[in-house]
């Protein structure tokens, strides 16, 4: 993985964190995954270790849980 992946569910906490992440590391360095638009990526995120969103998975595979918007169980609904 060459880019970080930022997973979120579209809540206000997530959208705010998305903007901060983009401002910090640059849009070219992060792929943004919005589960409301792409539910097929939920399993991918869980397999990477994401327990709640918003979360950033770094190129080395570290999962950084940012603030707390929703658990993955809530995301799966």
N, C-alpha and C positions, 0 to 999 in steps of 0.2 A: 504494500500500500504506500503510495507516494504522497497522498494528501491525507489530512485529517478528515474525519467524517463527523459532522454535527447532526445529531438526531434530535428531533423535537416533535411536539404534537400540536403546535399552533396556539397554545395558550399565551396570555400576555407575558408570563415569566419567560417562556420559551422564545417568543419573538424578540423580547428585549435582549436576552442572552445571545440570540443569533446575531443581532446587530453589533453587539460588543465583540463577539468572536471574529466577525468579518473585519471590524475595525482594527482588532489586535493583530490578526495573522494574515489578513488579506483574502479576498475572494478567490484568488488563484490557488490558495493553499488549503482550501476547505471545500468539501462537498456537503451541501445542506440537504438533509433528508427530512421531509415533513410527512409524518405518518398519516395525516389526514388526506394527503395527496398520493401516498404510496405505501399502503398497508402491507404490500408484499415484502417490504424490507424489515418488518418487525422481527421475524425470526433471525435474520442476519444480525440485527442489533443485539438480540438476546444472546446469540452465539458468541458475540464479541465481548459479552460481559455487562452490557447495559442493563441496569436495574431500575432506573428511573430517567425521566427526561426533564429538562434538557441535559444532554451528555455529549461529550466530545471524545471520540476515539482517535488517538494519535497514530501517526504512521508506524510507531513501534508496537502498537496494540494496547497501550495503556488506556484505560477508561477514566475520564475525568467527569464525575457527576457534578453538575453546576446547579447550585441552588436546589429547588425542588418544585417541579411543576406537576408531575403525575408519575405514578408507578407504572411499570410495564403492564401490570394487570389492568390498570385503569385504561391504558392506551388500547389494549386488546378488546376492552369493553365487554 
